[in-house]
Amino acid sequence: MLLSKLFGIYPAETINSESPIARGFGAGGLLKMPQSRHTGIVLDEDHLPNGLTIDVSSPKTGPIILSATDRHSTYITGHPEYSEETLALEYYRDLYEQMPIRLPQNYFIDQDSGTVDYSWKASSIQIYDNWTKIIANQKVGLSI
């Protein structure tokens, strides 16, 4: 459990350029991912289970995307499926229910007007595009 909810949009700082799921991204924050969780991800990066690799990560979030190619598995710890207003709805819901909540980081351009920086949209589209290409290539037996 985290002391406070990991909540907002977080840029990746480390991207495995050899990973098919990370194609099209470079390091330096080009991949952004919504996060909304109360738990951390504890992994000993030097002793990962056989075949598991960390493809994308950030010091603030930990692993963002992991894969196990031999198992045809991809694990995403964030929420690329979130629409523009999802975190705002969650934030205002938690405020209304008087739950402990902070503003989502890197999300609102202007909280008073509710204006959101939809900065993760391109990342989400690229991740899903890469993912469908991986699946399609596996179906026809192409290496990726």
DSSP file with accessible surface (Angstrom, degrees, kcal/mol):
  #  RESIDUE AA STRUCTURE BP1 BP2  ACC     N-H-->O    O-->H-N    N-H-->O    O-->H-N    TCO  KAPPA ALPHA  PHI   PSI    X-CA   Y-CA   Z-CA
    1    1 A M              0   0  179      0, 0.0    38,-0.3     0, 0.0     2,-0.2   0.000 360.0 360.0 360.0 139.5    0.0    0.0    0.0
    2    2 A L        -     0   0   66     36,-3.5     3,-0.1     1,-0.1     4,-0.0  -0.589 360.0-122.8 -88.0 155.9    1.2    3.5   -0.8
    3    3 A L  S    S+     0   0  193     -2,-0.2     2,-0.3     1,-0.2    -1,-0.1   0.854  98.6  11.1 -65.8 -36.2    0.9    6.3    1.7
    4    4 A S  S    S-     0   0   45     34,-0.0    -1,-0.2    97,-0.0    97,-0.1  -0.976  99.4 -82.9-140.1 157.3   -1.2    8.3   -0.8
    5    5 A K        -     0   0   30     -2,-0.3     2,-0.8    95,-0.2    33,-0.2  -0.290  33.9-128.6 -61.8 132.8   -2.8    7.4   -4.0
    6    6 A L  E     +A   37   0A  20     31,-2.9    31,-2.1    33,-0.1     2,-0.4  -0.786  48.7 164.2 -79.3 112.7   -0.6    7.4   -7.2
    7    7 A F  E     +A   36   0A   6     -2,-0.8    98,-2.5    29,-0.2     2,-0.3  -0.948  22.8  36.5-148.4 111.7   -2.9    9.6   -9.2
    8    8 A G  E    S-Ab  35 105A   0     27,-2.3    27,-2.8    -2,-0.4     2,-0.5  -0.962  87.2 -44.3 148.1-161.7   -2.3   11.5  -12.4
    9    9 A I  E     -A   34   0A   2     96,-3.0    -2,-0.1    -2,-0.3    23,-0.0  -0.943  52.2-171.0-110.1 125.6   -0.4   11.3  -15.7
   10   10 A Y  E     -A   33   0A   8     23,-2.1    23,-2.1    -2,-0.5     2,-0.2  -0.964  15.8-135.3-125.6 131.7    3.2   10.2  -15.5
   11   11 A P  E     -A   32   0A  41      0, 0.0     2,-0.3     0, 0.0    21,-0.2  -0.554  24.7-117.7 -81.3 145.4    5.9   10.2  -18.3
   12   12 A A        -     0   0    0     19,-2.9    17,-1.5    -2,-0.2    16,-0.3  -0.597  24.8-175.1 -76.0 142.0    8.1    7.2  -18.8
   13   13 A E  S    S+     0   0  103     44,-2.3     2,-0.5     1,-0.3    15,-0.2   0.622  71.6  46.8-110.2 -21.9   11.8    7.8  -18.2
   14   14 A T  E     +C   57   0B  85     43,-2.3    43,-2.4    13,-0.1     2,-0.4  -0.989  63.6 175.5-125.7 125.1   13.1    4.4  -19.3
   15   15 A I  E     -C   56   0B  24     -2,-0.5     2,-1.0    41,-0.2    41,-0.2  -0.996  29.5-134.0-131.8 127.6   12.0    2.7  -22.5
   16   16 A N    >   -     0   0   55     39,-3.3     3,-1.8    -2,-0.4     6,-0.2  -0.689  16.0-162.2 -79.4 105.5   13.4   -0.5  -23.8
   17   17 A S  T 3  S+     0   0   94     -2,-1.0    -1,-0.2     1,-0.3     7,-0.1   0.682  86.4  61.1 -67.2 -15.6   13.9    0.3  -27.5
   18   18 A E  T 3  S+     0   0  159      5,-0.1    -1,-0.3    37,-0.1     5,-0.1   0.590  82.5 101.0 -84.1 -10.8   14.1   -3.4  -28.4
   19   19 A S    X   -     0   0    5     -3,-1.8     3,-0.8    36,-0.2     4,-0.2  -0.606  65.9-147.7 -82.2 128.4   10.6   -4.0  -27.1
   20   20 A P  G >  S+     0   0   26      0, 0.0     3,-1.1     0, 0.0    -1,-0.1   0.852  99.7  56.4 -61.5 -32.2    7.8   -4.3  -29.8
   21   21 A I  G 3  S+     0   0    3      1,-0.2   109,-0.2   110,-0.1   110,-0.2   0.781 107.8  49.2 -71.8 -21.6    5.2   -2.8  -27.4
   22   22 A A  G X  S+     0   0    1     -3,-0.8     3,-1.7    -6,-0.2    -1,-0.2   0.321  80.2 135.6-100.6   8.8    7.5    0.3  -27.0
   23   23 A R  T <   +     0   0  122     -3,-1.1   107,-0.1     1,-0.2     3,-0.1  -0.293  67.3  26.5 -58.3 138.2    8.1    0.9  -30.7
   24   24 A G  T 3  S+     0   0   70      1,-0.3     2,-0.4    -7,-0.1    -1,-0.2   0.393 100.4 103.1  91.7  -2.8    7.7    4.5  -31.7
   25   25 A F    <   -     0   0   28     -3,-1.7    -1,-0.3   101,-0.1     2,-0.3  -0.886  48.8-165.6-112.9 146.0    8.6    5.9  -28.3
   26   26 A G     >  -     0   0   30     -2,-0.4     4,-0.7     1,-0.1     5,-0.4  -0.793  33.9 -92.2-117.2 165.7   11.9    7.4  -27.2
   27   27 A A  T  4 S+     0   0   70     -2,-0.3   -14,-0.1     1,-0.2    -1,-0.1  -0.231  92.0  72.8 -67.8 165.7   13.1    8.2  -23.7
   28   28 A G  T  4 S-     0   0   69    -16,-0.3    -1,-0.2   -15,-0.2   -15,-0.2   0.737 120.1 -56.7  99.7  26.1   12.4   11.5  -22.2
   29   29 A G  T  4 S+     0   0   14    -17,-1.5    -2,-0.1    -3,-0.1   -16,-0.1   0.606  92.1 127.7  90.9  10.1    8.7   11.5  -21.5
   30   30 A L     <  +     0   0  113     -4,-0.7     2,-0.6   -18,-0.2    -3,-0.1   0.835  68.1  63.0 -69.9 -30.4    7.2   10.8  -24.9
   31   31 A L  S    S-     0   0    0     -5,-0.4   -19,-2.9   -19,-0.3     2,-0.4  -0.859  71.6-177.2 -95.2 122.8    5.2    7.9  -23.4
   32   32 A K  E     -A   11   0A  68     -2,-0.6    92,-0.1   -21,-0.2    91,-0.0  -0.951   3.1-171.0-121.9 143.2    2.7    9.1  -20.9
   33   33 A M  E     -A   10   0A   0    -23,-2.1   -23,-2.1    -2,-0.4     2,-0.2  -0.992  22.5-126.1-139.5 128.5    0.4    6.9  -18.8
   34   34 A P  E     -A    9   0A   0      0, 0.0    45,-2.3     0, 0.0     2,-0.4  -0.496  29.6-167.9 -66.0 139.5   -2.6    7.6  -16.5
   35   35 A Q  E     +A    8   0A   1    -27,-2.8   -27,-2.3    43,-0.2     2,-0.2  -0.990  18.7 165.4-129.4 140.9   -2.1    6.0  -13.1
   36   36 A S  E     +A    7   0A  16     -2,-0.4     2,-0.3   -29,-0.2   -29,-0.2  -0.676  31.8 117.7-155.0  91.3   -4.8    5.6  -10.4
   37   37 A R  E     -A    6   0A  32    -31,-2.1   -31,-2.9    -2,-0.2    -2,-0.0  -0.995  54.1-145.0-158.1 156.9   -3.9    3.2   -7.7
   38   38 A H  S    S+     0   0   85     -2,-0.3   -36,-3.5   -33,-0.2     2,-0.3   0.375  81.4  73.6-101.1  -1.8   -3.2    2.8   -4.0
   39   39 A T        -     0   0   66    -38,-0.3     2,-0.1   -33,-0.1   -33,-0.1  -0.877  67.7-139.5-118.8 149.0   -0.6    0.1   -4.3
   40   40 A G        -     0   0   35     -2,-0.3     2,-0.6    22,-0.0    22,-0.1  -0.433  22.1-118.5 -91.5 173.4    3.0    0.1   -5.5
   41   41 A I        -     0   0   59     20,-0.2     2,-0.7    -2,-0.1    36,-0.0  -0.970  25.0-160.9-117.9 113.5    4.7   -2.5   -7.6
   42   42 A V        +     0   0  143     -2,-0.6     2,-0.4    20,-0.1    20,-0.0  -0.875  23.9 153.5-102.7 112.6    7.6   -4.2   -5.9
   43   43 A L        -     0   0   59     -2,-0.7     2,-1.1     5,-0.0     5,-0.1  -0.999  43.9-135.7-137.0 137.6   10.0   -5.9   -8.2
   44   44 A D    >   -     0   0   88     -2,-0.4     3,-2.1     3,-0.3    -2,-0.0  -0.827  21.4-161.4 -88.3 100.0   13.6   -6.7   -7.9
   45   45 A E  T 3  S+     0   0  116     -2,-1.1     3,-0.5     1,-0.3    -1,-0.2   0.727  87.4  55.8 -60.5 -21.7   14.7   -5.6  -11.3
   46   46 A D  T 3  S+     0   0  140      1,-0.2    -1,-0.3    -3,-0.1    -2,-0.0   0.604 115.3  37.7 -83.6 -12.5   17.9   -7.7  -11.0
   47   47 A H  S <  S+     0   0  141     -3,-2.1    -3,-0.3     3,-0.0    -1,-0.2  -0.369  77.6 160.4-137.1  57.7   16.0  -10.9  -10.3
   48   48 A L        -     0   0   41     -3,-0.5     3,-0.1     1,-0.1    -3,-0.1  -0.434  51.9 -88.6 -75.4 152.5   12.9  -10.9  -12.4
   49   49 A P    >   -     0   0   83      0, 0.0     3,-2.2     0, 0.0    -1,-0.1  -0.252  65.8 -73.2 -55.7 150.5   11.1  -14.1  -13.1
   50   50 A N  T 3  S+     0   0  158      1,-0.3     3,-0.1    -3,-0.1    -3,-0.0  -0.186 118.4   8.1 -49.8 128.3   12.4  -16.0  -16.1
   51   51 A G  T 3  S+     0   0   39      1,-0.2    18,-0.6    -3,-0.1     2,-0.4   0.291  95.4 123.5  85.8 -10.8   11.3  -14.3  -19.4
   52   52 A L  E <   - D   0  68B  33     -3,-2.2     2,-0.4    16,-0.2    -1,-0.2  -0.725  36.1-179.8 -88.0 130.1    9.8  -11.2  -17.8
   53   53 A T  E     - D   0  67B  58     14,-2.9    14,-2.4    -2,-0.4     2,-0.7  -0.958  29.6-127.6-127.0 149.6   11.2   -7.9  -18.9
   54   54 A I  E     + D   0  66B  29     -2,-0.4    12,-0.2    12,-0.2     3,-0.1  -0.865  28.5 175.5 -93.3 116.1   10.4   -4.3  -18.0
   55   55 A D  E     +     0   0B   3     10,-2.3   -39,-3.3    -2,-0.7     2,-0.3   0.794  66.9  15.7 -91.0 -34.6    9.8   -2.4  -21.2
   56   56 A V  E    S+CD  15  65B   0      9,-1.9     8,-3.4   -41,-0.2     9,-1.8  -0.996  72.4 157.3-143.8 135.5    8.7    1.0  -19.9
   57   57 A S  E     -CD  14  63B  14    -43,-2.4   -44,-2.3    -2,-0.3   -43,-2.3  -0.969  22.4-158.5-154.0 169.2    9.2    2.5  -16.4
   58   58 A S  E  >  - D   0  62B   4      4,-1.4     4,-3.2    -2,-0.3     3,-0.3  -0.985  29.3-125.9-147.5 143.1    9.4    5.6  -14.4
   59   59 A P  T  4 S+     0   0  101      0, 0.0    -1,-0.1     0, 0.0   -47,-0.1   0.851 112.5  50.7 -59.8 -30.3   11.0    6.2  -10.9
   60   60 A K  T  4 S+     0   0  134      1,-0.2   -50,-0.0     2,-0.1    -3,-0.0   0.817 125.9  21.9 -77.9 -30.6    7.6    7.7   -9.8
   61   61 A T  T  4 S-     0   0    7     -3,-0.3   -20,-0.2     1,-0.3    -1,-0.2   0.621  93.4-140.9-109.6 -19.4    5.4    4.8  -10.9
   62   62 A G  E  <  +D   58   0B  21     -4,-3.2    -4,-1.4   -22,-0.1    -1,-0.3  -0.519  69.8   7.1  81.2-156.4    7.8    1.8  -11.2
   63   63 A P  E     +D   57   0B   5      0, 0.0    -6,-0.3     0, 0.0     3,-0.1  -0.286  58.1 178.2 -60.3 136.6    7.2   -0.5  -14.1
   64   64 A I  E    S+     0   0B   0     -8,-3.4    13,-2.5     1,-0.4    14,-0.6   0.751  73.0  17.2-105.0 -43.0    4.6    0.8  -16.6
   65   65 A I  E     +DE  56  76B   0     -9,-1.8   -10,-2.3    11,-0.2    -9,-1.9  -0.998  67.2 175.7-134.7 130.4    4.7   -2.0  -19.2
   66   66 A L  E     -DE  54  75B  12      9,-2.7     9,-3.3    -2,-0.4     2,-0.3  -0.916   7.8-167.9-125.0 156.5    6.2   -5.4  -18.7
   67   67 A S  E     -DE  53  74B  10    -14,-2.4   -14,-2.9    -2,-0.3     2,-0.4  -0.987  23.0-161.4-145.7 155.2    6.3   -8.4  -21.1
   68   68 A A  E > > -DE  52  73B   4      5,-2.5     5,-2.0    -2,-0.3     3,-1.1  -0.857  14.8-172.4-132.2  91.0    7.0  -12.1  -21.2
   69   69 A T  G > 5S+     0   0   89    -18,-0.6     3,-1.8    -2,-0.4    -1,-0.1   0.888  82.3  56.1 -57.1 -42.7    7.5  -12.8  -24.9
   70   70 A D  G 3 5S+     0   0  109      1,-0.3    -1,-0.3   -19,-0.2   -18,-0.1   0.753 113.4  42.4 -65.6 -19.2    7.7  -16.6  -24.4
   71   71 A R  G < 5S-     0   0  172     -3,-1.1    -1,-0.3   -20,-0.2    -2,-0.2   0.331 109.0-124.0-103.4   3.1    4.3  -16.5  -22.7
   72   72 A H  T < 5 +     0   0  126     -3,-1.8     2,-0.4    -4,-0.3    -3,-0.2   0.901  64.4 143.8  54.1  45.4    2.8  -14.0  -25.2
   73   73 A S  E   < -E   68   0B  32     -5,-2.0    -5,-2.5     2,-0.0     2,-0.4  -0.935  34.9-175.0-124.3 140.3    2.0  -11.7  -22.3
   74   74 A T  E     -E   67   0B  32     -2,-0.4     2,-0.5    -7,-0.2    -7,-0.2  -0.996   8.8-161.8-129.1 135.7    2.0   -8.0  -21.8
   75   75 A Y  E     -E   66   0B 104     -9,-3.3    -9,-2.7    -2,-0.4     2,-0.5  -0.979   4.0-171.3-122.3 123.7    1.3   -6.3  -18.5
   76   76 A I  E     -E   65   0B  41     -2,-0.5   -11,-0.2   -11,-0.2   -12,-0.1  -0.971   7.5-169.0-117.5 122.5    0.3   -2.7  -18.3
   77   77 A T        +     0   0   31    -13,-2.5   -12,-0.1    -2,-0.5    -1,-0.1   0.575  68.7  54.4 -88.4 -11.7    0.2   -1.1  -14.8
   78   78 A G  S    S-     0   0    7    -14,-0.6   -43,-0.2   -43,-0.1     3,-0.1  -0.148  91.1 -97.4-104.7-156.2   -1.5    2.1  -15.9
   79   79 A H    >   +     0   0   45    -45,-2.3     3,-1.7     1,-0.1    45,-0.1  -0.617  39.4 161.9-131.7  74.4   -4.7    3.0  -17.7
   80   80 A P  T 3  S+     0   0    8      0, 0.0    -1,-0.1     0, 0.0    44,-0.1   0.753  77.8  66.7 -65.6 -17.4   -4.1    3.8  -21.4
   81   81 A E  T 3  S+     0   0  103     -3,-0.1     2,-0.1   -47,-0.1    -2,-0.0   0.596  73.9 117.3 -77.9  -9.8   -7.9    3.2  -21.9
   82   82 A Y    <   -     0   0   34     -3,-1.7    42,-0.1   -48,-0.1     2,-0.1  -0.354  58.7-139.4 -64.1 134.0   -8.8    6.3  -19.8
   83   83 A S    >   -     0   0   38     -2,-0.1     3,-1.0     1,-0.1     4,-0.5  -0.270  35.2 -87.4 -81.4 177.5  -10.6    9.0  -21.7
   84   84 A E  T 3  S+     0   0   83      1,-0.2     4,-0.3     2,-0.1     3,-0.2   0.848 125.4  38.4 -56.8 -38.0   -9.9   12.7  -21.3
   85   85 A E  T 3> S+     0   0   99      1,-0.2     4,-2.6     2,-0.1    -1,-0.2   0.520  86.4  97.6 -97.3  -1.2  -12.4   13.1  -18.4
   86   86 A T  H <> S+     0   0   35     -3,-1.0     4,-2.2     1,-0.2     5,-0.2   0.909  86.4  43.8 -59.2 -48.9  -11.8    9.9  -16.4
   87   87 A L  H  > S+     0   0    1     -4,-0.5     4,-2.8    -3,-0.2    -1,-0.2   0.881 112.8  53.5 -66.9 -34.2   -9.4   11.2  -13.8
   88   88 A A  H  > S+     0   0   12     -4,-0.3     4,-2.9     2,-0.2     5,-0.3   0.941 109.3  48.3 -63.7 -45.9  -11.5   14.3  -13.3
   89   89 A L  H  X S+     0   0  114     -4,-2.6     4,-2.2     1,-0.2    -2,-0.2   0.914 113.7  47.3 -60.6 -41.2  -14.6   12.2  -12.6
   90   90 A E  H  X S+     0   0   21     -4,-2.2     4,-2.4    -5,-0.2    -2,-0.2   0.917 112.2  50.0 -66.0 -42.6  -12.7   10.0  -10.2
   91   91 A Y  H  X S+     0   0   20     -4,-2.8     4,-2.3     2,-0.2    -2,-0.2   0.955 113.8  43.4 -61.5 -50.4  -11.2   13.1   -8.5
   92   92 A Y  H  X S+     0   0   93     -4,-2.9     4,-2.5     1,-0.2    -1,-0.2   0.864 112.1  54.6 -68.1 -33.0  -14.6   14.8   -8.0
   93   93 A R  H  X S+     0   0  116     -4,-2.2     4,-2.3    -5,-0.3    -1,-0.2   0.950 110.1  46.1 -61.9 -47.2  -16.2   11.5   -6.9
   94   94 A D  H  <>S+     0   0    3     -4,-2.4     5,-2.9     1,-0.2    -2,-0.2   0.885 112.0  51.3 -66.0 -37.7  -13.6   11.0   -4.2
   95   95 A L  H ><5S+     0   0   76     -4,-2.3     3,-1.6     3,-0.2    -1,-0.2   0.942 110.4  49.2 -60.8 -47.1  -14.0   14.7   -3.1
   96   96 A Y  H 3<5S+     0   0  201     -4,-2.5    -2,-0.2     1,-0.3    -1,-0.2   0.886 111.6  48.3 -60.2 -39.5  -17.7   14.2   -2.9
   97   97 A E  T 3<5S-     0   0  109     -4,-2.3    -1,-0.3    -5,-0.2    -2,-0.2   0.369 113.9-121.5 -83.3   4.9  -17.4   11.0   -0.8
   98   98 A Q  T < 5 +     0   0  178     -3,-1.6    -3,-0.2     1,-0.2    -2,-0.1   0.830  58.4 153.9  56.7  38.7  -14.9   12.9    1.4
   99   99 A M      < -     0   0   77     -5,-2.9     2,-0.4    -6,-0.1    -1,-0.2  -0.645  57.8 -92.7 -89.1 152.3  -12.1   10.4    0.7
  100  100 A P        +     0   0  123      0, 0.0     2,-0.3     0, 0.0   -95,-0.2  -0.534  64.7 155.8 -67.3 120.8   -8.5   11.5    0.9
  101  101 A I        -     0   0   30     -2,-0.4     2,-0.3   -97,-0.1   -10,-0.0  -0.993  29.8-157.2-149.6 141.1   -7.5   12.7   -2.5
  102  102 A R        -     0   0  173     -2,-0.3     3,-0.1   -97,-0.1   -98,-0.0  -0.812  44.5 -82.4-108.9 161.0   -5.0   15.0   -4.1
  103  103 A L        -     0   0   74     -2,-0.3     2,-0.2     1,-0.1   -96,-0.1  -0.306  56.1 -99.8 -57.1 139.8   -5.3   16.7   -7.5
  104  104 A P    >>  -     0   0    6      0, 0.0     3,-0.9     0, 0.0     4,-0.6  -0.482  44.6-115.3 -63.9 131.5   -4.2   14.3  -10.2
  105  105 A Q  B 34 S+b    8   0A  88    -98,-2.5   -96,-3.0     1,-0.2    -3,-0.0  -0.420  88.9   2.8 -71.6 142.5   -0.6   15.2  -11.2
  106  106 A N  T 34 S+     0   0   94    -98,-0.2    -1,-0.2    -2,-0.1    13,-0.2   0.808 110.0  97.2  58.0  34.7    0.2   16.5  -14.7
  107  107 A Y  T <4  +     0   0    2     -3,-0.9    10,-3.2     1,-0.2     2,-0.3   0.774  60.9  60.3-119.7 -59.0   -3.6   16.4  -15.6
  108  108 A F  E  <  -F  116   0C  35     -4,-0.6     8,-0.3     8,-0.2     3,-0.2  -0.617  44.9-172.0 -81.5 133.5   -5.4   19.7  -15.2
  109  109 A I  E    S+     0   0C 115      6,-2.6     2,-0.3    -2,-0.3     7,-0.2   0.851  93.9   4.4 -78.7 -42.6   -4.4   22.7  -17.2
  110  110 A D  E  >> -F  115   0C  71      5,-1.6     5,-1.5     1,-0.1     4,-1.2  -0.891  66.1-166.7-145.0 107.9   -6.8   24.7  -15.2
  111  111 A Q  T  45S+     0   0   65     -2,-0.3     3,-0.1    -3,-0.2    -1,-0.1   0.878  87.1  60.0 -64.0 -38.5   -8.7   23.0  -12.3
  112  112 A D  T  45S+     0   0  152      1,-0.3    -1,-0.2     2,-0.1    -2,-0.0   0.894 115.7  33.0 -59.7 -39.8  -11.2   25.8  -11.9
  113  113 A S  T  45S-     0   0   72     -3,-0.2    -1,-0.3     2,-0.1    -2,-0.2   0.601 108.9-122.6 -90.6 -11.6  -12.5   25.5  -15.4
  114  114 A G  T  <5 +     0   0   33     -4,-1.2     2,-0.3     1,-0.3    -3,-0.2   0.609  51.7 164.0  79.7  13.4  -11.9   21.7  -15.5
  115  115 A T  E   < -F  110   0C  65     -5,-1.5    -6,-2.6    -7,-0.1    -5,-1.6  -0.490  21.0-156.8 -71.1 128.2   -9.6   22.0  -18.5
  116  116 A V  E     -F  108   0C  16     -2,-0.3     2,-0.9    -8,-0.3    -8,-0.2  -0.829  19.2-133.8-111.2 142.8   -7.5   18.9  -19.0
  117  117 A D        -     0   0   72    -10,-3.2     2,-2.4    -2,-0.4     3,-0.3  -0.839  18.2-159.7 -91.0 101.3   -4.2   18.3  -20.7
  118  118 A Y    >   +     0   0   72     -2,-0.9     3,-1.1     1,-0.2     4,-0.3  -0.271  37.7 146.9 -80.3  57.5   -5.0   15.1  -22.7
  119  119 A S  T 3   +     0   0   27     -2,-2.4     4,-0.3     1,-0.2    -1,-0.2   0.625  59.5  57.5 -75.2 -15.2   -1.3   14.5  -23.0
  120  120 A W  T 3> S+     0   0    0     -3,-0.3     4,-2.7     1,-0.1    -1,-0.2   0.503  77.7  93.1 -95.5  -3.0   -1.5   10.6  -23.0
  121  121 A K  H <> S+     0   0  105     -3,-1.1     4,-2.4     1,-0.2     5,-0.2   0.938  87.9  44.9 -58.7 -50.6   -3.9   10.2  -26.0
  122  122 A A  H  > S+     0   0   74     -4,-0.3     4,-2.4     1,-0.2    -1,-0.2   0.905 113.6  51.6 -62.7 -38.6   -1.1    9.8  -28.6
  123  123 A S  H  > S+     0   0    4     -4,-0.3     4,-2.8     2,-0.2    -1,-0.2   0.927 109.6  49.5 -62.3 -45.2    0.7    7.3  -26.2
  124  124 A S  H  X S+     0   0   10     -4,-2.7     4,-2.5     1,-0.2     5,-0.2   0.929 110.9  48.9 -61.5 -44.2   -2.4    5.3  -25.8
  125  125 A I  H  X S+     0   0  104     -4,-2.4     4,-2.5    -5,-0.2    -1,-0.2   0.931 112.6  48.4 -61.7 -43.7   -3.0    5.1  -29.5
  126  126 A Q  H  X S+     0   0   60     -4,-2.4     4,-2.9     2,-0.2     5,-0.2   0.913 110.8  50.7 -64.6 -42.2    0.6    4.0  -30.1
  127  127 A I  H  X S+     0   0    1     -4,-2.8     4,-2.7     2,-0.2    -2,-0.2   0.951 113.4  44.7 -61.1 -48.2    0.5    1.4  -27.4
  128  128 A Y  H  X S+     0   0   90     -4,-2.5     4,-2.5     2,-0.2    -2,-0.2   0.886 113.0  51.5 -65.8 -36.1   -2.7   -0.2  -28.7
  129  129 A D  H  X S+     0   0   63     -4,-2.5     4,-2.0    -5,-0.2    -2,-0.2   0.944 112.5  45.6 -63.5 -46.6   -1.4    0.0  -32.3
  130  130 A N  H  X S+     0   0    9     -4,-2.9     4,-2.3     1,-0.2    -2,-0.2   0.914 112.4  52.1 -61.2 -42.8    1.8   -1.8  -31.2
  131  131 A W  H  X S+     0   0   76     -4,-2.7     4,-2.4     1,-0.2    -2,-0.2   0.921 109.0  48.2 -62.9 -45.0   -0.2   -4.3  -29.3
  132  132 A T  H  X S+     0   0   80     -4,-2.5     4,-2.8     1,-0.2    -1,-0.2   0.881 110.8  52.2 -66.6 -34.1   -2.4   -5.2  -32.2
  133  133 A K  H  X S+     0   0  110     -4,-2.0     4,-2.7     2,-0.2    -1,-0.2   0.899 108.6  50.9 -66.0 -39.4    0.6   -5.6  -34.5
  134  134 A I  H  X S+     0   0   16     -4,-2.3     4,-2.2     2,-0.2    -2,-0.2   0.948 113.4  45.0 -60.9 -48.2    2.2   -7.9  -32.0
  135  135 A I  H  X S+     0   0   82     -4,-2.4     4,-2.2     2,-0.2    -2,-0.2   0.935 113.9  48.9 -63.3 -45.7   -0.9  -10.1  -31.8
  136  136 A A  H  X S+     0   0   52     -4,-2.8     4,-1.6     1,-0.2    -1,-0.2   0.920 111.6  49.2 -62.1 -42.6   -1.4  -10.0  -35.6
  137  137 A N  H  X>S+     0   0   45     -4,-2.7     5,-2.7     1,-0.2     4,-0.6   0.877 110.4  50.8 -66.0 -36.3    2.2  -11.0  -36.2
  138  138 A Q  H ><5S+     0   0   65     -4,-2.2     3,-0.5     3,-0.2    -1,-0.2   0.885 106.5  56.0 -67.1 -36.7    2.0  -13.9  -33.7
  139  139 A K  H 3<5S+     0   0  177     -4,-2.2    -1,-0.2     1,-0.2    -2,-0.2   0.870 114.7  37.3 -62.6 -38.2   -1.2  -15.1  -35.4
  140  140 A V  H 3<5S-     0   0  107     -4,-1.6    -1,-0.2    -5,-0.1    -2,-0.2   0.409 116.9-111.4 -97.7   2.7    0.5  -15.4  -38.8
  141  141 A G  T <<5 +     0   0   65     -4,-0.6     2,-0.3    -3,-0.5    -3,-0.2   0.700  64.3 147.4  81.1  20.6    3.8  -16.6  -37.3
  142  142 A L      < -     0   0  102     -5,-2.7    -1,-0.2    -6,-0.2     2,-0.2  -0.654  47.3-123.1 -85.8 145.6    6.0  -13.6  -38.0
  143  143 A S              0   0  117     -2,-0.3    -1,-0.0     1,-0.0    -5,-0.0  -0.572 360.0 360.0 -82.0 153.0    8.7  -12.6  -35.7
  144  144 A I              0   0   65     -2,-0.2    -1,-0.0    -6,-0.0   -10,-0.0  -0.761 360.0 360.0-117.5 360.0    8.6   -9.2  -34.3
